Amino acid sequence: MRQCLIDLGHEISEPTSEQVFLDEYPRTGGYNPINEVDMSSFAGADETCPQLPKGLWG
């Protein structure tokens, strides 16, 4: 997903280390690159770079 968002022109940070992810998860919910997309572009980015595989829920 990160690379897909970068390919759309969004600046997305590098994923955190596993330890930082674990330490920050209770407070931040962890690293999620879609959270770095501006709200004005969110719908298009989510459509092009879905967070979950298509058909996951049926």
PyMOL Python script that loads the backbone (N, CA, C, O; Angstrom):
from pymol import cmd

cmd.read_pdbstr("""\
ATOM      1  N   MET A   1       0.814  -1.179   0.000  1.00  0.00           N
ATOM      2  CA  MET A   1       0.000   0.000   0.000  1.00  0.00           C
ATOM      3  C   MET A   1       0.866   1.254   0.000  1.00  0.00           C
ATOM      4  O   MET A   1       0.548   2.222  -0.691  1.00  0.00           O
ATOM      5  N   ARG A   2       1.949   1.250   0.761  1.00  0.00           N
ATOM      6  CA  ARG A   2       2.825   2.422   0.832  1.00  0.00           C
ATOM      7  C   ARG A   2       3.317   2.802  -0.551  1.00  0.00           C
ATOM      8  O   ARG A   2       3.233   3.967  -0.942  1.00  0.00           O
ATOM      9  N   GLN A   3       3.828   1.836  -1.295  1.00  0.00           N
ATOM     10  CA  GLN A   3       4.366   2.135  -2.619  1.00  0.00           C
ATOM     11  C   GLN A   3       3.270   2.622  -3.557  1.00  0.00           C
ATOM     12  O   GLN A   3       3.515   3.510  -4.374  1.00  0.00           O
ATOM     13  N   CYS A   4       2.095   2.076  -3.463  1.00  0.00           N
ATOM     14  CA  CYS A   4       0.967   2.518  -4.275  1.00  0.00           C
ATOM     15  C   CYS A   4       0.673   3.997  -4.014  1.00  0.00           C
ATOM     16  O   CYS A   4       0.459   4.760  -4.956  1.00  0.00           O
ATOM     17  N   LEU A   5       0.660   4.403  -2.754  1.00  0.00           N
ATOM     18  CA  LEU A   5       0.408   5.801  -2.398  1.00  0.00           C
ATOM     19  C   LEU A   5       1.528   6.706  -2.899  1.00  0.00           C
ATOM     20  O   LEU A   5       1.266   7.813  -3.370  1.00  0.00           O
ATOM     21  N   ILE A   6       2.762   6.250  -2.803  1.00  0.00           N
ATOM     22  CA  ILE A   6       3.900   7.019  -3.315  1.00  0.00           C
ATOM     23  C   ILE A   6       3.762   7.186  -4.829  1.00  0.00           C
ATOM     24  O   ILE A   6       4.005   8.269  -5.361  1.00  0.00           O
ATOM     25  N   ASP A   7       3.371   6.110  -5.521  1.00  0.00           N
ATOM     26  CA  ASP A   7       3.184   6.164  -6.971  1.00  0.00           C
ATOM     27  C   ASP A   7       2.100   7.165  -7.372  1.00  0.00           C
ATOM     28  O   ASP A   7       2.129   7.699  -8.481  1.00  0.00           O
ATOM     29  N   LEU A   8       1.152   7.418  -6.479  1.00  0.00           N
ATOM     30  CA  LEU A   8       0.110   8.422  -6.735  1.00  0.00           C
ATOM     31  C   LEU A   8       0.601   9.839  -6.463  1.00  0.00           C
ATOM     32  O   LEU A   8      -0.107  10.808  -6.738  1.00  0.00           O
ATOM     33  N   GLY A   9       1.817   9.963  -5.923  1.00  0.00           N
ATOM     34  CA  GLY A   9       2.392  11.276  -5.667  1.00  0.00           C
ATOM     35  C   GLY A   9       2.356  11.733  -4.224  1.00  0.00           C
ATOM     36  O   GLY A   9       2.719  12.871  -3.928  1.00  0.00           O
ATOM     37  N   HIS A  10       1.927  10.868  -3.323  1.00  0.00           N
ATOM     38  CA  HIS A  10       1.873  11.229  -1.908  1.00  0.00           C
ATOM     39  C   HIS A  10       3.239  10.991  -1.250  1.00  0.00           C
ATOM     40  O   HIS A  10       3.942  10.039  -1.589  1.00  0.00           O
ATOM     41  N   GLU A  11       3.598  11.853  -0.323  1.00  0.00           N
ATOM     42  CA  GLU A  11       4.817  11.662   0.448  1.00  0.00           C
ATOM     43  C   GLU A  11       4.467  10.839   1.677  1.00  0.00           C
ATOM     44  O   GLU A  11       3.745  11.301   2.561  1.00  0.00           O
ATOM     45  N   ILE A  12       4.981   9.622   1.727  1.00  0.00           N
ATOM     46  CA  ILE A  12       4.666   8.686   2.805  1.00  0.00           C
ATOM     47  C   ILE A  12       5.958   8.323   3.518  1.00  0.00           C
ATOM     48  O   ILE A  12       6.949   7.971   2.877  1.00  0.00           O
ATOM     49  N   SER A  13       5.951   8.408   4.839  1.00  0.00           N
ATOM     50  CA  SER A  13       7.149   8.115   5.623  1.00  0.00           C
ATOM     51  C   SER A  13       7.485   6.624   5.602  1.00  0.00           C
ATOM     52  O   SER A  13       6.653   5.785   5.256  1.00  0.00           O
ATOM     53  N   GLU A  14       8.708   6.325   5.974  1.00  0.00           N
ATOM     54  CA  GLU A  14       9.151   4.938   6.108  1.00  0.00           C
ATOM     55  C   GLU A  14       8.412   4.291   7.288  1.00  0.00           C
ATOM     56  O   GLU A  14       8.105   4.968   8.270  1.00  0.00           O
ATOM     57  N   PRO A  15       8.131   3.011   7.198  1.00  0.00           N
ATOM     58  CA  PRO A  15       7.529   2.325   8.347  1.00  0.00           C
ATOM     59  C   PRO A  15       8.455   2.384   9.563  1.00  0.00           C
ATOM     60  O   PRO A  15       9.677   2.438   9.431  1.00  0.00           O
ATOM     61  N   THR A  16       7.860   2.374  10.716  1.00  0.00           N
ATOM     62  CA  THR A  16       8.630   2.378  11.954  1.00  0.00           C
ATOM     63  C   THR A  16       9.251   0.998  12.187  1.00  0.00           C
ATOM     64  O   THR A  16       8.889   0.018  11.536  1.00  0.00           O
ATOM     65  N   SER A  17      10.173   0.949  13.110  1.00  0.00           N
ATOM     66  CA  SER A  17      10.732  -0.355  13.483  1.00  0.00           C
ATOM     67  C   SER A  17       9.661  -1.145  14.239  1.00  0.00           C
ATOM     68  O   SER A  17       8.672  -0.584  14.712  1.00  0.00           O
ATOM     69  N   GLU A  18       9.875  -2.426  14.338  1.00  0.00           N
ATOM     70  CA  GLU A  18       8.912  -3.264  15.055  1.00  0.00           C
ATOM     71  C   GLU A  18       8.766  -2.801  16.502  1.00  0.00           C
ATOM     72  O   GLU A  18       7.655  -2.762  17.029  1.00  0.00           O
ATOM     73  N   GLN A  19       9.873  -2.453  17.144  1.00  0.00           N
ATOM     74  CA  GLN A  19       9.812  -2.037  18.541  1.00  0.00           C
ATOM     75  C   GLN A  19       9.051  -0.728  18.702  1.00  0.00           C
ATOM     76  O   GLN A  19       8.244  -0.591  19.622  1.00  0.00           O
ATOM     77  N   VAL A  20       9.298   0.228  17.824  1.00  0.00           N
ATOM     78  CA  VAL A  20       8.563   1.498  17.884  1.00  0.00           C
ATOM     79  C   VAL A  20       7.078   1.242  17.636  1.00  0.00           C
ATOM     80  O   VAL A  20       6.225   1.814  18.316  1.00  0.00           O
ATOM     81  N   PHE A  21       6.769   0.390  16.669  1.00  0.00           N
ATOM     82  CA  PHE A  21       5.374   0.041  16.398  1.00  0.00           C
ATOM     83  C   PHE A  21       4.714  -0.500  17.663  1.00  0.00           C
ATOM     84  O   PHE A  21       3.630  -0.054  18.038  1.00  0.00           O
ATOM     85  N   LEU A  22       5.358  -1.447  18.312  1.00  0.00           N
ATOM     86  CA  LEU A  22       4.797  -2.054  19.520  1.00  0.00           C
ATOM     87  C   LEU A  22       4.655  -1.040  20.648  1.00  0.00           C
ATOM     88  O   LEU A  22       3.652  -1.039  21.362  1.00  0.00           O
ATOM     89  N   ASP A  23       5.656  -0.178  20.812  1.00  0.00           N
ATOM     90  CA  ASP A  23       5.620   0.820  21.876  1.00  0.00           C
ATOM     91  C   ASP A  23       4.517   1.862  21.652  1.00  0.00           C
ATOM     92  O   ASP A  23       3.866   2.292  22.604  1.00  0.00           O
ATOM     93  N   GLU A  24       4.311   2.261  20.404  1.00  0.00           N
ATOM     94  CA  GLU A  24       3.367   3.334  20.108  1.00  0.00           C
ATOM     95  C   GLU A  24       1.952   2.853  19.794  1.00  0.00           C
ATOM     96  O   GLU A  24       1.015   3.650  19.781  1.00  0.00           O
ATOM     97  N   TYR A  25       1.797   1.569  19.546  1.00  0.00           N
ATOM     98  CA  TYR A  25       0.492   1.057  19.126  1.00  0.00           C
ATOM     99  C   TYR A  25      -0.657   1.427  20.074  1.00  0.00           C
ATOM    100  O   TYR A  25      -1.710   1.855  19.601  1.00  0.00           O
ATOM    101  N   PRO A  26      -0.491   1.277  21.390  1.00  0.00           N
ATOM    102  CA  PRO A  26      -1.618   1.611  22.276  1.00  0.00           C
ATOM    103  C   PRO A  26      -2.055   3.070  22.158  1.00  0.00           C
ATOM    104  O   PRO A  26      -3.226   3.385  22.370  1.00  0.00           O
ATOM    105  N   ARG A  27      -1.130   3.954  21.824  1.00  0.00           N
ATOM    106  CA  ARG A  27      -1.435   5.384  21.745  1.00  0.00           C
ATOM    107  C   ARG A  27      -1.859   5.823  20.348  1.00  0.00           C
ATOM    108  O   ARG A  27      -2.745   6.665  20.207  1.00  0.00           O
ATOM    109  N   THR A  28      -1.230   5.257  19.311  1.00  0.00           N
ATOM    110  CA  THR A  28      -1.446   5.759  17.953  1.00  0.00           C
ATOM    111  C   THR A  28      -2.178   4.789  17.040  1.00  0.00           C
ATOM    112  O   THR A  28      -2.662   5.194  15.983  1.00  0.00           O
ATOM    113  N   GLY A  29      -2.274   3.519  17.419  1.00  0.00           N
ATOM    114  CA  GLY A  29      -2.846   2.519  16.532  1.00  0.00           C
ATOM    115  C   GLY A  29      -1.833   1.998  15.532  1.00  0.00           C
ATOM    116  O   GLY A  29      -2.180   1.210  14.651  1.00  0.00           O
ATOM    117  N   GLY A  30      -0.586   2.427  15.656  1.00  0.00           N
ATOM    118  CA  GLY A  30       0.480   1.923  14.800  1.00  0.00           C
ATOM    119  C   GLY A  30       0.596   2.653  13.476  1.00  0.00           C
ATOM    120  O   GLY A  30      -0.183   3.557  13.170  1.00  0.00           O
ATOM    121  N   TYR A  31       1.574   2.245  12.709  1.00  0.00           N
ATOM    122  CA  TYR A  31       1.866   2.839  11.401  1.00  0.00           C
ATOM    123  C   TYR A  31       0.805   2.431  10.385  1.00  0.00           C
ATOM    124  O   TYR A  31       0.522   1.246  10.214  1.00  0.00           O
ATOM    125  N   ASN A  32       0.231   3.403   9.726  1.00  0.00           N
ATOM    126  CA  ASN A  32      -0.715   3.145   8.654  1.00  0.00           C
ATOM    127  C   ASN A  32      -0.518   4.238   7.610  1.00  0.00           C
ATOM    128  O   ASN A  32      -0.906   5.382   7.847  1.00  0.00           O
ATOM    129  N   PRO A  33       0.070   3.919   6.468  1.00  0.00           N
ATOM    130  CA  PRO A  33       0.411   4.941   5.493  1.00  0.00           C
ATOM    131  C   PRO A  33      -0.783   5.746   4.970  1.00  0.00           C
ATOM    132  O   PRO A  33      -0.609   6.900   4.579  1.00  0.00           O
ATOM    133  N   ILE A  34      -1.977   5.177   4.952  1.00  0.00           N
ATOM    134  CA  ILE A  34      -3.140   5.927   4.456  1.00  0.00           C
ATOM    135  C   ILE A  34      -3.432   7.121   5.355  1.00  0.00           C
ATOM    136  O   ILE A  34      -4.041   8.092   4.905  1.00  0.00           O
ATOM    137  N   ASN A  35      -3.010   7.070   6.617  1.00  0.00           N
ATOM    138  CA  ASN A  35      -3.226   8.194   7.532  1.00  0.00           C
ATOM    139  C   ASN A  35      -2.404   9.419   7.159  1.00  0.00           C
ATOM    140  O   ASN A  35      -2.652  10.507   7.679  1.00  0.00           O
ATOM    141  N   GLU A  36      -1.431   9.261   6.268  1.00  0.00           N
ATOM    142  CA  GLU A  36      -0.592  10.376   5.848  1.00  0.00           C
ATOM    143  C   GLU A  36      -1.123  11.057   4.587  1.00  0.00           C
ATOM    144  O   GLU A  36      -0.518  12.016   4.109  1.00  0.00           O
ATOM    145  N   VAL A  37      -2.228  10.584   4.049  1.00  0.00           N
ATOM    146  CA  VAL A  37      -2.822  11.155   2.847  1.00  0.00           C
ATOM    147  C   VAL A  37      -3.753  12.295   3.252  1.00  0.00           C
ATOM    148  O   VAL A  37      -4.551  12.154   4.179  1.00  0.00           O
ATOM    149  N   ASP A  38      -3.645  13.415   2.557  1.00  0.00           N
ATOM    150  CA  ASP A  38      -4.496  14.573   2.814  1.00  0.00           C
ATOM    151  C   ASP A  38      -5.963  14.192   2.601  1.00  0.00           C
ATOM    152  O   ASP A  38      -6.287  13.431   1.689  1.00  0.00           O
ATOM    153  N   MET A  39      -6.829  14.717   3.433  1.00  0.00           N
ATOM    154  CA  MET A  39      -8.254  14.368   3.359  1.00  0.00           C
ATOM    155  C   MET A  39      -8.855  14.688   1.992  1.00  0.00           C
ATOM    156  O   MET A  39      -9.783  14.006   1.558  1.00  0.00           O
ATOM    157  N   SER A  40      -8.343  15.716   1.305  1.00  0.00           N
ATOM    158  CA  SER A  40      -8.887  16.062  -0.011  1.00  0.00           C
ATOM    159  C   SER A  40      -8.569  14.993  -1.055  1.00  0.00           C
ATOM    160  O   SER A  40      -9.215  14.942  -2.102  1.00  0.00           O
ATOM    161  N   SER A  41      -7.585  14.143  -0.783  1.00  0.00           N
ATOM    162  CA  SER A  41      -7.188  13.081  -1.710  1.00  0.00           C
ATOM    163  C   SER A  41      -7.519  11.692  -1.187  1.00  0.00           C
ATOM    164  O   SER A  41      -7.269  10.697  -1.867  1.00  0.00           O
ATOM    165  N   PHE A  42      -8.074  11.617   0.006  1.00  0.00           N
ATOM    166  CA  PHE A  42      -8.244  10.334   0.673  1.00  0.00           C
ATOM    167  C   PHE A  42      -9.116   9.358  -0.118  1.00  0.00           C
ATOM    168  O   PHE A  42      -8.729   8.203  -0.297  1.00  0.00           O
ATOM    169  N   ALA A  43     -10.270   9.793  -0.588  1.00  0.00           N
ATOM    170  CA  ALA A  43     -11.198   8.881  -1.275  1.00  0.00           C
ATOM    171  C   ALA A  43     -10.546   8.267  -2.510  1.00  0.00           C
ATOM    172  O   ALA A  43     -10.658   7.061  -2.732  1.00  0.00           O
ATOM    173  N   GLY A  44      -9.872   9.075  -3.310  1.00  0.00           N
ATOM    174  CA  GLY A  44      -9.206   8.560  -4.501  1.00  0.00           C
ATOM    175  C   GLY A  44      -8.072   7.624  -4.162  1.00  0.00           C
ATOM    176  O   GLY A  44      -7.880   6.602  -4.821  1.00  0.00           O
ATOM    177  N   ALA A  45      -7.316   7.973  -3.130  1.00  0.00           N
ATOM    178  CA  ALA A  45      -6.197   7.123  -2.714  1.00  0.00           C
ATOM    179  C   ALA A  45      -6.715   5.797  -2.169  1.00  0.00           C
ATOM    180  O   ALA A  45      -6.145   4.744  -2.455  1.00  0.00           O
ATOM    181  N   ASP A  46      -7.779   5.841  -1.397  1.00  0.00           N
ATOM    182  CA  ASP A  46      -8.343   4.614  -0.831  1.00  0.00           C
ATOM    183  C   ASP A  46      -8.928   3.721  -1.925  1.00  0.00           C
ATOM    184  O   ASP A  46      -8.873   2.496  -1.822  1.00  0.00           O
ATOM    185  N   GLU A  47      -9.486   4.328  -2.967  1.00  0.00           N
ATOM    186  CA  GLU A  47     -10.037   3.567  -4.088  1.00  0.00           C
ATOM    187  C   GLU A  47      -8.927   2.884  -4.884  1.00  0.00           C
ATOM    188  O   GLU A  47      -9.045   1.715  -5.252  1.00  0.00           O
ATOM    189  N   THR A  48      -7.844   3.628  -5.146  1.00  0.00           N
ATOM    190  CA  THR A  48      -6.747   3.108  -5.961  1.00  0.00           C
ATOM    191  C   THR A  48      -5.850   2.166  -5.174  1.00  0.00           C
ATOM    192  O   THR A  48      -5.346   1.182  -5.715  1.00  0.00           O
ATOM    193  N   CYS A  49      -5.653   2.469  -3.900  1.00  0.00           N
ATOM    194  CA  CYS A  49      -4.754   1.688  -3.035  1.00  0.00           C
ATOM    195  C   CYS A  49      -5.554   1.189  -1.834  1.00  0.00           C
ATOM    196  O   CYS A  49      -5.368   1.694  -0.727  1.00  0.00           O
ATOM    197  N   PRO A  50      -6.433   0.215  -2.027  1.00  0.00           N
ATOM    198  CA  PRO A  50      -7.300  -0.231  -0.931  1.00  0.00           C
ATOM    199  C   PRO A  50      -6.494  -0.765   0.256  1.00  0.00           C
ATOM    200  O   PRO A  50      -5.426  -1.355   0.093  1.00  0.00           O
ATOM    201  N   GLN A  51      -7.027  -0.543   1.427  1.00  0.00           N
ATOM    202  CA  GLN A  51      -6.369  -0.980   2.648  1.00  0.00           C
ATOM    203  C   GLN A  51      -6.492  -2.482   2.856  1.00  0.00           C
ATOM    204  O   GLN A  51      -5.627  -3.097   3.481  1.00  0.00           O
ATOM    205  N   LEU A  52      -7.546  -3.067   2.344  1.00  0.00           N
ATOM    206  CA  LEU A  52      -7.768  -4.507   2.482  1.00  0.00           C
ATOM    207  C   LEU A  52      -7.896  -5.120   1.089  1.00  0.00           C
ATOM    208  O   LEU A  52      -8.348  -4.439   0.169  1.00  0.00           O
ATOM    209  N   PRO A  53      -7.522  -6.353   0.911  1.00  0.00           N
ATOM    210  CA  PRO A  53      -7.686  -6.994  -0.392  1.00  0.00           C
ATOM    211  C   PRO A  53      -9.150  -7.040  -0.822  1.00  0.00           C
ATOM    212  O   PRO A  53     -10.034  -7.285  -0.001  1.00  0.00           O
ATOM    213  N   LYS A  54      -9.404  -6.805  -2.104  1.00  0.00           N
ATOM    214  CA  LYS A  54     -10.776  -6.880  -2.618  1.00  0.00           C
ATOM    215  C   LYS A  54     -11.342  -8.276  -2.349  1.00  0.00           C
ATOM    216  O   LYS A  54     -10.650  -9.281  -2.507  1.00  0.00           O
ATOM    217  N   GLY A  55     -12.594  -8.317  -1.948  1.00  0.00           N
ATOM    218  CA  GLY A  55     -13.273  -9.578  -1.708  1.00  0.00           C
ATOM    219  C   GLY A  55     -12.951 -10.225  -0.359  1.00  0.00           C
ATOM    220  O   GLY A  55     -13.372 -11.352  -0.099  1.00  0.00           O
ATOM    221  N   LEU A  56     -12.210  -9.522   0.497  1.00  0.00           N
ATOM    222  CA  LEU A  56     -11.851 -10.104   1.784  1.00  0.00           C
ATOM    223  C   LEU A  56     -13.080 -10.476   2.599  1.00  0.00           C
ATOM    224  O   LEU A  56     -13.110 -11.521   3.249  1.00  0.00           O
ATOM    225  N   TRP A  57     -14.087  -9.622   2.561  1.00  0.00           N
ATOM    226  CA  TRP A  57     -15.283  -9.849   3.380  1.00  0.00           C
ATOM    227  C   TRP A  57     -16.431 -10.425   2.569  1.00  0.00           C
ATOM    228  O   TRP A  57     -17.587 -10.337   2.985  1.00  0.00           O
ATOM    229  N   GLY A  58     -16.130 -11.011   1.420  1.00  0.00           N
ATOM    230  CA  GLY A  58     -17.190 -11.665   0.669  1.00  0.00           C
ATOM    231  C   GLY A  58     -17.478 -11.063  -0.667  1.00  0.00           C
ATOM    232  O   GLY A  58     -18.357 -11.542  -1.384  1.00  0.00           O
TER     233      GLY A  58
END
""", "prot")
cmd.dss("prot")
cmd.show_as("cartoon", "prot")
cmd.util.cbc("prot")
cmd.orient("prot")
